[in-house]
Amino acid sequence: MVKLNRIYTRTGDDGTTGLVDGSRVAKADPRLNAIGDVDEANSAIGVAIAVLGDPGVAAALTRIQHDLFDLGADLATPGDDFTPSPMVLRIVASQVMRLEAEIDAMNADLLPLTSFILPAGTPGAASLHLARAIVRRAERAAVAAGASVPLNPQAISYLNRLSDFLFVCARYVNNSAGGDVLWMPGASR
């Protein structure tokens, strides 16, 4: 249970922040870059929820927001034991598989891609495309952090699958509003 009586602690004034085990790292640490990008992605998903009108999509995105808080805690937990417990949050394979099932369900109603698409369309779809791009950055940051410290492989898989989910979800949202905005190579030459 989280209980915050005070928002500021002054403990980060020296340019460090605490990890789950109580150790402190520089705020510029690669692990913290990944955590920050995950937080930004979560915020972008919140914006998408705010502009979407589909309660089913909003519910799926809200579940993902909860997962992203778990993922942030996972990334902030040092060590190489990725087994979850009541006191240790770890992303698990079933979370990745849930994303895959949701991707497959949305994709079943979509025509196959015959062109690259622009990150555009309805305000909700455009917001999802922006969130997807931020998730891709979070994934790159997590992979970079994983080059120097052990990170849960399921966390990396989750980010990879989440960007796929957001791409298909944007297509799903645009489908009800006339379809994807297709890229026309060299159109402005």
N, CA, C and O of each residue as an XYZ file, in Angstrom:
756
protein
N       0.844     -1.182      0.000
C       0.000      0.000      0.000
C       0.887      1.243      0.000
O       1.821      1.350      0.794
N       0.593      2.151     -0.873
C       1.348      3.391     -0.960
C       0.668      4.430     -0.085
O      -0.550      4.600     -0.136
N       1.465      5.120      0.718
C       0.947      6.213      1.538
C       1.936      7.361      1.437
O       3.080      7.253      1.878
N       1.481      8.457      0.852
C       2.335      9.630      0.690
C       1.739     10.782      1.490
O       0.673     11.296      1.151
N       2.423     11.179      2.541
C       1.971     12.328      3.315
C       2.557     13.620      2.774
O       1.983     14.699      2.924
N       3.708     13.485      2.144
C       4.421     14.656      1.652
C       4.990     14.308      0.288
O       5.552     13.226      0.112
N       4.856     15.193     -0.665
C       5.319     14.918     -2.024
C       6.815     15.144     -2.142
O       7.497     14.365     -2.808
N       7.333     16.160     -1.532
C       8.773     16.417     -1.649
C       9.503     15.855     -0.433
O       9.023     15.935      0.698
N      10.677     15.284     -0.699
C      11.491     14.703      0.369
C      12.873     15.338      0.466
O      13.554     15.209      1.483
N      13.274     16.013     -0.583
C      14.591     16.646     -0.703
C      15.723     15.625     -0.867
O      16.882     16.019     -1.004
N      15.411     14.321     -0.856
C      16.476     13.327     -0.974
C      17.081     13.285     -2.368
O      18.198     12.800     -2.547
N      16.350     13.790     -3.357
C      16.860     13.799     -4.723
C      17.580     15.076     -5.100
O      18.011     15.233     -6.243
N      17.714     15.983     -4.158
C      18.365     17.254     -4.461
C      19.837     17.099     -4.839
O      20.430     18.003     -5.428
N      20.417     15.963     -4.502
C      21.828     15.726     -4.857
C      21.970     15.058     -6.221
O      23.071     14.658     -6.598
N      20.868     14.931     -6.969
C      20.936     14.339     -8.299
C      20.817     12.829     -8.310
O      21.121     12.185     -9.315
N      20.371     12.253     -7.185
C      20.182     10.802     -7.129
C      18.721     10.509     -6.824
O      17.961     11.384     -6.409
N      18.355      9.258     -7.041
C      17.011      8.797     -6.689
C      17.108      7.385     -6.144
O      18.056      6.658     -6.438
N      16.120      7.003     -5.348
C      16.141      5.693     -4.707
C      15.496      4.623     -5.560
O      14.499      4.856     -6.244
N      16.095      3.435     -5.501
C      15.504      2.258     -6.134
C      14.708      1.487     -5.091
O      14.734      1.838     -3.912
N      14.009      0.455     -5.504
C      13.132     -0.299     -4.621
C      13.890     -0.881     -3.429
O      13.336     -0.951     -2.332
N      15.129     -1.295     -3.614
C      15.890     -1.902     -2.525
C      16.543     -0.874     -1.593
O      17.254     -1.246     -0.660
N      16.302      0.408     -1.842
C      16.866      1.455     -0.998
C      18.175      2.027     -1.510
O      18.629      3.061     -1.019
N      18.788      1.373     -2.486
C      20.027      1.919     -3.058
C      19.691      3.175     -3.855
O      18.546      3.396     -4.250
N      20.709      3.985     -4.077
C      20.504      5.235     -4.795
C      21.361      5.239     -6.047
O      22.491      4.749     -6.045
N      20.804      5.804     -7.130
C      21.527      5.926     -8.393
C      21.347      7.345     -8.913
O      20.424      8.057     -8.518
N      22.244      7.737     -9.805
C      22.145      9.060    -10.426
C      20.860      9.147    -11.246
O      20.434      8.169    -11.860
N      20.259     10.310    -11.248
C      19.041     10.503    -12.034
C      19.301     10.358    -13.530
O      18.362     10.188    -14.309
N      20.570     10.425    -13.937
C      20.935     10.234    -15.341
C      21.296      8.778    -15.643
O      21.730      8.475    -16.755
N      21.129      7.888    -14.696
C      21.419      6.467    -14.881
C      20.523      5.906    -15.991
O      19.348      6.267    -16.068
N      21.054      5.030    -16.849
C      20.238      4.446    -17.920
C      18.955      3.784    -17.425
O      17.934      3.831    -18.111
N      18.992      3.172    -16.255
C      17.790      2.555    -15.684
C      16.710      3.622    -15.454
O      15.528      3.389    -15.708
N      17.139      4.792    -14.970
C      16.186      5.868    -14.712
C      15.652      6.466    -16.004
O      14.508      6.919    -16.049
N      16.469      6.472    -17.064
C      15.971      6.927    -18.367
C      14.823      6.039    -18.830
O      13.809      6.527    -19.329
N      14.994      4.731    -18.658
C      13.934      3.795    -19.054
C      12.685      4.003    -18.209
O      11.574      4.015    -18.740
N      12.853      4.166    -16.916
C      11.705      4.378    -16.026
C      10.985      5.671    -16.409
O       9.755      5.714    -16.433
N      11.737      6.709    -16.705
C      11.130      7.975    -17.111
C      10.367      7.862    -18.416
O       9.290      8.439    -18.565
N      10.924      7.117    -19.363
C      10.230      6.930    -20.642
C       8.953      6.110    -20.467
O       7.955      6.370    -21.138
N       8.979      5.127    -19.574
C       7.768      4.347    -19.272
C       6.719      5.265    -18.651
O       5.536      5.166    -18.980
N       7.140      6.151    -17.761
C       6.214      7.103    -17.147
C       5.609      8.030    -18.203
O       4.411      8.311    -18.173
N       6.439      8.503    -19.134
C       5.936      9.362    -20.205
C       4.942      8.608    -21.091
O       3.916      9.161    -21.489
N       5.243      7.359    -21.396
C       4.325      6.544    -22.199
C       2.990      6.382    -21.481
O       1.928      6.467    -22.099
N       3.051      6.150    -20.185
C       1.827      5.998    -19.403
C       0.997      7.278    -19.459
O      -0.227      7.228    -19.583
N       1.666      8.415    -19.368
C       0.960      9.700    -19.455
C       0.333      9.893    -20.831
O      -0.793     10.379    -20.939
N       1.054      9.515    -21.880
C       0.509      9.635    -23.239
C      -0.704      8.723    -23.414
O      -1.660      9.091    -24.097
N      -0.673      7.559    -22.815
C      -1.836      6.667    -22.869
C      -3.008      7.311    -22.131
O      -4.156      7.184    -22.559
N      -2.726      8.000    -21.030
C      -3.782      8.730    -20.326
C      -4.436      9.780    -21.205
O      -5.652      9.964    -21.161
N      -3.625     10.475    -22.009
C      -4.177     11.458    -22.951
C      -5.066     10.747    -23.970
O      -6.157     11.225    -24.282
N      -4.610      9.620    -24.485
C      -5.416      8.868    -25.464
C      -6.752      8.456    -24.853
O      -7.789      8.563    -25.508
N      -6.739      7.992    -23.616
C      -7.991      7.600    -22.951
C      -8.936      8.798    -22.873
O     -10.144      8.666    -23.068
N      -8.368      9.964    -22.584
C      -9.190     11.167    -22.413
C      -9.893     11.573    -23.704
O     -10.969     12.168    -23.652
N      -9.308     11.263    -24.860
C      -9.922     11.684    -26.120
C     -10.688     10.567    -26.824
O     -11.401     10.830    -27.793
N     -10.557      9.338    -26.361
C     -11.262      8.226    -27.005
C     -12.708      8.150    -26.530
O     -13.023      8.504    -25.394
N     -13.560      7.692    -27.397
C     -14.952      7.517    -27.030
C     -15.342      6.073    -26.814
O     -16.477      5.799    -26.425
N     -14.443      5.144    -27.053
C     -14.739      3.715    -26.993
C     -14.430      3.190    -25.589
O     -13.260      3.110    -25.214
N     -15.456      2.830    -24.800
C     -15.187      2.370    -23.440
C     -14.390      1.062    -23.380
O     -13.644      0.839    -22.427
N     -14.541      0.200    -24.385
C     -13.769     -1.045    -24.403
C     -12.292     -0.787    -24.584
O     -11.467     -1.387    -23.895
N     -11.945      0.104    -25.506
C     -10.541      0.468    -25.722
C     -10.010      1.178    -24.488
O      -8.886      0.916    -24.060
N     -10.806      2.075    -23.909
C     -10.367      2.798    -22.711
C     -10.099      1.825    -21.563
O      -9.138      2.005    -20.815
N     -10.930      0.805    -21.417
C     -10.716     -0.179    -20.343
C      -9.412     -0.940    -20.561
O      -8.659     -1.159    -19.612
N      -9.135     -1.345    -21.805
C      -7.880     -2.044    -22.104
C      -6.686     -1.141    -21.822
O      -5.679     -1.590    -21.275
N      -6.798      0.131    -22.195
C      -5.697      1.071    -21.962
C      -5.492      1.343    -20.474
O      -4.360      1.530    -20.029
N      -6.566      1.365    -19.713
C      -6.432      1.551    -18.261
C      -5.724      0.357    -17.638
O      -4.892      0.536    -16.750
N      -6.036     -0.865    -18.085
C      -5.299     -2.049    -17.604
C      -3.820     -1.897    -17.921
O      -2.960     -2.220    -17.102
N      -3.535     -1.400    -19.121
C      -2.138     -1.202    -19.521
C      -1.468     -0.166    -18.631
O      -0.299     -0.326    -18.279
N      -2.182      0.893    -18.259
C      -1.588      1.883    -17.362
C      -1.177      1.240    -16.040
O      -0.111      1.545    -15.506
N      -2.018      0.353    -15.513
C      -1.653     -0.368    -14.293
C      -0.404     -1.217    -14.534
O       0.510     -1.242    -13.710
N      -0.377     -1.913    -15.677
C       0.808     -2.714    -16.021
C       2.059     -1.846    -16.080
O       3.127     -2.271    -15.639
N       1.941     -0.642    -16.618
C       3.114      0.221    -16.743
C       3.626      0.684    -15.384
O       4.828      0.895    -15.225
N       2.744      0.847    -14.404
C       3.226      1.127    -13.053
C       3.986     -0.094    -12.518
O       5.041      0.046    -11.898
N       3.436     -1.303    -12.766
C       4.156     -2.523    -12.381
C       5.512     -2.586    -13.080
O       6.518     -2.944    -12.468
N       5.529     -2.236    -14.362
C       6.766     -2.297    -15.142
C       7.793     -1.297    -14.598
O       8.980     -1.614    -14.521
N       7.352     -0.110    -14.226
C       8.260      0.867    -13.629
C       8.863      0.333    -12.339
O      10.058      0.495    -12.091
N       8.030     -0.308    -11.515
C       8.541     -0.909    -10.278
C       9.514     -2.037    -10.595
O      10.529     -2.193     -9.917
N       9.209     -2.819    -11.619
C      10.098     -3.901    -12.051
C      11.468     -3.329    -12.436
O      12.502     -3.816    -11.979
N      11.461     -2.303    -13.270
C      12.733     -1.704    -13.695
C      13.494     -1.088    -12.524
O      14.722     -1.016    -12.552
N      12.777     -0.647    -11.502
C      13.409     -0.003    -10.347
C      13.848     -0.998     -9.276
O      14.318     -0.604     -8.209
N      13.691     -2.292     -9.566
C      14.074     -3.317     -8.597
C      15.362     -3.993     -9.058
O      15.339     -4.791     -9.994
N      16.495     -3.680     -8.405
C      17.767     -4.300     -8.798
C      17.769     -5.801     -8.526
O      16.989     -6.318     -7.726
N      18.668     -6.470     -9.217
C      18.847     -7.905     -9.004
C      18.577     -8.697    -10.254
O      18.133     -8.163    -11.271
N      18.856     -9.990    -10.161
C      18.667    -10.849    -11.327
C      17.656    -11.965    -11.068
O      17.557    -12.907    -11.855
N      16.908    -11.864     -9.976
C      15.812    -12.792     -9.713
C      14.530    -12.077    -10.138
O      14.101    -11.120     -9.495
N      13.933    -12.544    -11.210
C      12.763    -11.873    -11.770
C      11.458    -12.559    -11.385
O      10.437    -12.393    -12.052
N      11.504    -13.323    -10.313
C      10.318    -14.001     -9.809
C       9.463    -13.006     -9.040
O       9.950    -12.358     -8.113
N       8.183    -12.875     -9.418
C       7.329    -11.957     -8.665
C       6.960    -12.529     -7.302
O       6.991    -13.743     -7.099
N       6.615    -11.659     -6.386
C       6.146    -12.060     -5.059
C       5.203    -10.969     -4.568
O       5.075     -9.927     -5.210
N       4.546    -11.197     -3.441
C       3.659    -10.138     -2.938
C       4.378     -8.803     -2.694
O       3.745     -7.748     -2.704
N       5.674     -8.848     -2.480
C       6.434     -7.628     -2.202
C       7.295     -7.175     -3.376
O       7.892     -6.100     -3.323
N       7.367     -7.981     -4.438
C       8.210     -7.639     -5.591
C       7.363     -7.714     -6.861
O       6.884     -8.781     -7.243
N       7.190     -6.562     -7.504
C       6.426     -6.522     -8.753
C       7.351     -6.858     -9.918
O       8.412     -6.256    -10.080
N       6.940     -7.807    -10.707
C       7.653     -8.184    -11.927
C       6.625     -8.383    -13.031
O       5.531     -8.889    -12.785
N       6.979     -7.987    -14.239
C       6.145     -8.291    -15.394
C       6.289     -9.782    -15.672
O       7.388    -10.334    -15.620
N       5.161    -10.426    -15.968
C       5.160    -11.873    -16.192
C       4.631    -12.167    -17.593
O       4.008    -11.316    -18.227
N       4.887    -13.371    -18.058
C       4.524    -13.779    -19.418
C       3.035    -13.613    -19.692
O       2.656    -13.272    -20.813
N       2.183    -13.844    -18.701
C       0.736    -13.736    -18.944
C       0.324    -12.307    -19.306
O      -0.664    -12.118    -20.016
N       1.060    -11.304    -18.835
C       0.748     -9.922    -19.218
C       1.084     -9.685    -20.693
O       0.359     -8.987    -21.402
N       2.182    -10.269    -21.137
C       2.567    -10.160    -22.548
C       1.553    -10.912    -23.409
O       1.141    -10.422    -24.460
N       1.157    -12.094    -22.964
C       0.196    -12.900    -23.728
C      -1.166    -12.225    -23.797
O      -1.855    -12.346    -24.810
N      -1.573    -11.513    -22.741
C      -2.840    -10.782    -22.786
C      -2.798     -9.726    -23.887
O      -3.764     -9.562    -24.632
N      -1.670     -9.004    -23.989
C      -1.538     -8.026    -25.068
C      -1.660     -8.692    -26.428
O      -2.327     -8.167    -27.320
N      -1.021     -9.843    -26.594
C      -1.096    -10.555    -27.866
C      -2.531    -10.944    -28.204
O      -2.956    -10.809    -29.351
N      -3.280    -11.426    -27.210
C      -4.675    -11.812    -27.448
C      -5.511    -10.593    -27.828
O      -6.379    -10.681    -28.697
N      -5.255     -9.469    -27.186
C      -6.002     -8.250    -27.501
C      -5.629     -7.726    -28.891
O      -6.484     -7.221    -29.618
N      -4.358     -7.847    -29.251
C      -3.928     -7.463    -30.604
C      -4.659     -8.316    -31.633
O      -5.208     -7.800    -32.606
N      -4.659     -9.619    -31.409
C      -5.313    -10.531    -32.358
C      -6.803    -10.228    -32.489
O      -7.351    -10.279    -33.591
N      -7.462     -9.913    -31.375
C      -8.901     -9.627    -31.416
C      -9.178     -8.351    -32.220
O     -10.102     -8.322    -33.033
N      -8.395     -7.313    -32.001
C      -8.604     -6.067    -32.762
C      -8.239     -6.251    -34.226
O      -8.931     -5.753    -35.114
N      -7.152     -6.968    -34.473
C      -6.649     -7.139    -35.832
C      -7.598     -7.967    -36.695
O      -7.592     -7.841    -37.920
N      -8.408     -8.806    -36.067
C      -9.339     -9.663    -36.814
C     -10.343     -8.842    -37.622
O     -10.842     -9.311    -38.645
N     -10.643     -7.621    -37.171
C     -11.612     -6.767    -37.860
C     -10.968     -5.810    -38.863
O     -11.665     -5.015    -39.494
N      -9.654     -5.880    -39.014
C      -8.945     -4.924    -39.866
C      -8.498     -5.588    -41.164
O      -8.170     -6.775    -41.191
N      -8.490     -4.805    -42.231
C      -7.938     -5.295    -43.491
C      -6.432     -5.382    -43.375
O      -5.829     -4.607    -42.634
N      -5.808     -6.309    -44.091
C      -4.343     -6.382    -44.065
C      -3.730     -5.081    -44.589
O      -4.301     -4.404    -45.445
N      -2.569     -4.757    -44.060
C      -1.865     -3.559    -44.525
C      -1.329     -3.784    -45.927
O      -0.752     -4.832    -46.218
N      -1.517     -2.807    -46.787
C      -0.947     -2.854    -48.137
C      -0.017     -1.670    -48.363
O       0.542     -1.500    -49.447
N       0.141     -0.858    -47.328
C       0.984      0.332    -47.391
C       1.390      0.671    -45.968
O       0.727      0.257    -45.016
N       2.477      1.423    -45.816
C       2.748      1.998    -44.513
C       1.689      3.047    -44.241
O       1.126      3.625    -45.171
N       1.416      3.293    -42.970
C       0.408      4.290    -42.631
C       1.058      5.434    -41.862
O       2.083      5.274    -41.199
N       0.421      6.590    -41.981
C       0.895      7.761    -41.250
C       0.341      7.714    -39.826
O      -0.759      7.206    -39.610
N       1.086      8.234    -38.858
C       0.564      8.297    -37.490
C      -0.431      9.441    -37.379
O      -0.106     10.517    -36.877
N      -1.640      9.198    -37.850
C      -2.652     10.244    -37.979
C      -4.032      9.618    -37.870
O      -4.182      8.466    -37.466
N      -5.032     10.399    -38.238
C      -6.409      9.935    -38.223
C      -7.203     10.697    -37.192
O      -7.071     11.915    -37.067
N      -8.027      9.981    -36.455
C      -8.845     10.630    -35.430
C      -7.941     11.129    -34.305
O      -6.804     10.674    -34.185
N      -8.428     12.055    -33.479
C      -7.615     12.489    -32.340
C      -7.198     11.316    -31.436
O      -6.068     11.281    -30.949
N      -8.100     10.370    -31.216
C      -7.759      9.211    -30.393
C      -6.679      8.361    -31.020
O      -5.741      7.943    -30.341
N      -6.803      8.099    -32.325
C      -5.799      7.290    -33.028
C      -4.453      8.003    -33.053
O      -3.416      7.377    -32.835
N      -4.462      9.306    -33.318
C      -3.212     10.063    -33.330
C      -2.551     10.022    -31.951
O      -1.328      9.928    -31.855
N      -3.352     10.090    -30.887
C      -2.810      9.992    -29.526
C      -2.199      8.620    -29.277
O      -1.164      8.507    -28.621
N      -2.835      7.584    -29.796
C      -2.300      6.225    -29.657
C      -0.987      6.078    -30.415
O      -0.060      5.431    -29.928
N      -0.898      6.674    -31.607
C       0.358      6.622    -32.363
C       1.482      7.332    -31.604
O       2.616      6.854    -31.589
N       1.173      8.472    -30.975
C       2.190      9.169    -30.182
C       2.628      8.304    -29.004
O       3.822      8.193    -28.724
N       1.672      7.693    -28.317
C       2.008      6.796    -27.207
C       2.882      5.646    -27.698
O       3.821      5.242    -27.012
N       2.573      5.113    -28.893
C       3.373      4.015    -29.465
C       4.817      4.446    -29.661
O       5.740      3.701    -29.333
N       5.016      5.645    -30.193
C       6.383      6.127    -30.421
C       7.128      6.290    -29.095
O       8.325      6.011    -29.018
N       6.439      6.733    -28.073
C       7.075      6.894    -26.763
C       7.411      5.529    -26.167
O       8.466      5.360    -25.556
N       6.519      4.558    -26.343
C       6.792      3.197    -25.864
C       8.020      2.630    -26.574
O       8.841      1.964    -25.944
N       8.154      2.885    -27.874
C       9.348      2.425    -28.599
C      10.614      3.022    -27.988
O      11.627      2.334    -27.861
N      10.558      4.309    -27.605
C      11.712      4.936    -26.960
C      11.974      4.286    -25.603
O      13.125      4.046    -25.239
N      10.903      4.001    -24.855
C      11.061      3.328    -23.564
C      11.710      1.963    -23.744
O      12.556      1.556    -22.947
N      11.310      1.270    -24.784
C      11.913     -0.044    -25.064
C      13.400      0.103    -25.366
O      14.218     -0.657    -24.847
N      13.750      1.074    -26.202
C      15.175      1.296    -26.508
C      15.957      1.650    -25.248
O      17.079      1.179    -25.059
N      15.374      2.473    -24.391
C      16.038      2.861    -23.148
C      16.204      1.661    -22.225
O      17.240      1.519    -21.576
N      15.202      0.804    -22.158
C      15.300     -0.389    -21.309
C      16.356     -1.346    -21.838
O      17.118     -1.920    -21.060
N      16.408     -1.522    -23.143
C      17.448     -2.383    -23.732
C      18.828     -1.800    -23.439
O      19.755     -2.541    -23.109
N      18.971     -0.487    -23.556
C      20.260      0.155    -23.253
C      20.620     -0.042    -21.785
O      21.772     -0.338    -21.470
N      19.656      0.117    -20.886
C      19.925     -0.089    -19.459
C      20.300     -1.537    -19.189
O      21.167     -1.821    -18.362
N      19.636     -2.455    -19.898
C      19.915     -3.876    -19.720
C      21.310     -4.290    -20.170
O      21.759     -5.395    -19.866
N      21.991     -3.415    -20.886
C      23.370     -3.717    -21.275
C      24.323     -3.578    -20.091
O      25.431     -4.114    -20.118
N      23.894     -2.858    -19.051
C      24.796     -2.663    -17.909
C      24.264     -3.240    -16.600
O      25.042     -3.460    -15.672
N      22.966     -3.490    -16.502
C      22.396     -4.101    -15.295
C      21.375     -5.147    -15.726
O      20.768     -5.011    -16.789
N      21.174     -6.191    -14.918
C      20.164     -7.182    -15.279
C      18.756     -6.578    -15.225
O      18.380     -5.942    -14.241
N      17.995     -6.785    -16.287
C      16.593     -6.366    -16.326
C      15.744     -7.556    -16.738
O      16.186     -8.419    -17.495
N      14.541     -7.589    -16.237
C      13.600     -8.659    -16.508
C      13.319     -8.749    -18.013
O      12.809     -7.789    -18.592
N      13.637     -9.867    -18.653
C      13.349    -10.004    -20.090
C      11.865     -9.836    -20.416
O      11.527     -9.371    -21.505
N      10.979    -10.204    -19.498
C       9.547    -10.039    -19.745
C       9.165     -8.562    -19.817
O       8.222     -8.197    -20.518
N       9.893     -7.715    -19.094
C       9.621     -6.271    -19.169
C       9.934     -5.753    -20.571
O       9.184     -4.946    -21.119
N      11.026     -6.211    -21.142
C      11.389     -5.810    -22.505
C      10.350     -6.340    -23.498
O       9.921     -5.621    -24.400
N       9.954     -7.595    -23.326
C       8.931     -8.180    -24.205
C       7.624     -7.413    -24.096
O       6.950     -7.179    -25.099
N       7.265     -7.023    -22.874
C       6.020     -6.284    -22.689
C       6.055     -4.969    -23.468
O       5.091     -4.627    -24.153
N       7.158     -4.235    -23.365
C       7.262     -2.970    -24.091
C       7.185     -3.196    -25.597
O       6.527     -2.437    -26.310
N       7.851     -4.233    -26.078
C       7.816     -4.537    -27.510
C       6.389     -4.833    -27.958
O       5.935     -4.323    -28.983
N       5.691     -5.651    -27.192
C       4.323     -6.012    -27.553
C       3.375     -4.834    -27.375
O       2.406     -4.700    -28.122
N       3.648     -3.973    -26.384
C       2.776     -2.826    -26.171
C       2.808     -1.878    -27.366
O       1.776     -1.327    -27.748
N       3.978     -1.687    -27.954
C       4.016     -0.814    -29.133
C       3.201     -1.426    -30.270
O       2.537     -0.703    -31.013
N       3.246     -2.747    -30.412
C       2.402     -3.418    -31.408
C       0.923     -3.218    -31.084
O       0.118     -2.930    -31.969
N       0.575     -3.374    -29.806
C      -0.811     -3.180    -29.379
C      -1.286     -1.771    -29.742
O      -2.371     -1.605    -30.300
N      -0.480     -0.766    -29.427
C      -0.887      0.618    -29.680
C      -1.028      0.896    -31.172
O      -1.910      1.652    -31.580
N      -0.171      0.294    -31.987
C      -0.276      0.437    -33.442
C      -1.595     -0.137    -33.939
O      -2.332      0.525    -34.669
N      -1.889     -1.372    -33.541
C      -3.125     -2.023    -33.983
C      -4.337     -1.304    -33.398
O      -5.367     -1.180    -34.061
N      -4.218     -0.835    -32.172
C      -5.330     -0.115    -31.542
C      -5.626      1.183    -32.301
O      -6.790      1.535    -32.489
N      -4.584      1.892    -32.736
C      -4.795      3.111    -33.533
C      -5.501      2.771    -34.845
O      -6.402      3.490    -35.275
N      -5.091      1.679    -35.473
C      -5.769      1.240    -36.702
C      -7.224      0.876    -36.413
O      -8.116      1.202    -37.196
N      -7.458      0.211    -35.304
C      -8.807     -0.195    -34.898
C      -9.690      1.040    -34.695
O     -10.839      1.067    -35.136
N      -9.153      2.048    -34.031
C      -9.905      3.286    -33.792
C     -10.178      4.000    -35.114
O     -11.289      4.475    -35.346
N      -9.168      4.076    -35.979
C      -9.358      4.737    -37.278
C     -10.317      3.973    -38.183
O     -10.970      4.566    -39.042
N     -10.401      2.678    -37.996
C     -11.251      1.849    -38.856
C     -12.705      2.308    -38.824
O     -13.401      2.251    -39.838
N     -13.157      2.755    -37.674
C     -14.545      3.195    -37.569
C     -14.740      4.623    -38.076
O     -15.863      5.125    -38.112
N     -13.645      5.273    -38.466
C     -13.728      6.669    -38.935
C     -13.157      6.819    -40.343
O     -12.635      7.878    -40.692
N     -13.252      5.775    -41.142
C     -12.818      5.891    -42.527
C     -11.518      5.186    -42.852
O     -11.135      5.130    -44.021
N     -10.832      4.652    -41.870
C      -9.630      3.866    -42.137
C      -8.334      4.607    -41.890
O      -8.312      5.752    -41.438
N      -7.259      3.913    -42.201
C      -5.908      4.433    -41.990
C      -5.603      5.574    -42.955
O      -6.214      5.693    -44.016
N      -4.647      6.404    -42.562
C      -4.124      7.435    -43.442
C      -2.874      6.835    -44.070
O      -1.867      6.633    -43.392
N      -2.942      6.553    -45.362
C      -1.862      5.834    -46.039
C      -0.714      6.761    -46.417
O      -0.918      7.913    -46.800
N       0.481      6.233    -46.299
C       1.690      6.933    -46.762
C       1.721      6.855    -48.269
O       1.505      5.789    -48.846
N       1.990      7.984    -48.915
C       2.132      8.024    -50.357
C       3.582      8.424    -50.655
O       3.904      9.612    -50.662
N       4.452      7.446    -50.900
C       5.878      7.723    -51.086
C       6.122      8.745    -52.198
O       5.574      8.629    -53.294
N       6.941      9.733    -51.902
C       7.324     10.729    -52.887
C       6.204     11.658    -53.304
O       6.339     12.359    -54.307
N       5.098     11.691    -52.568
C       3.922     12.458    -52.971
C       4.176     13.962    -53.028
O       3.469     14.670    -53.745
N       5.150     14.462    -52.302
C       5.346     15.905    -52.261
C       6.587     16.353    -53.039
O       7.076     17.465    -52.840
N       7.082     15.511    -53.903
C       8.264     15.873    -54.701
C       7.920     16.943    -55.717
O       8.786     17.373    -56.478
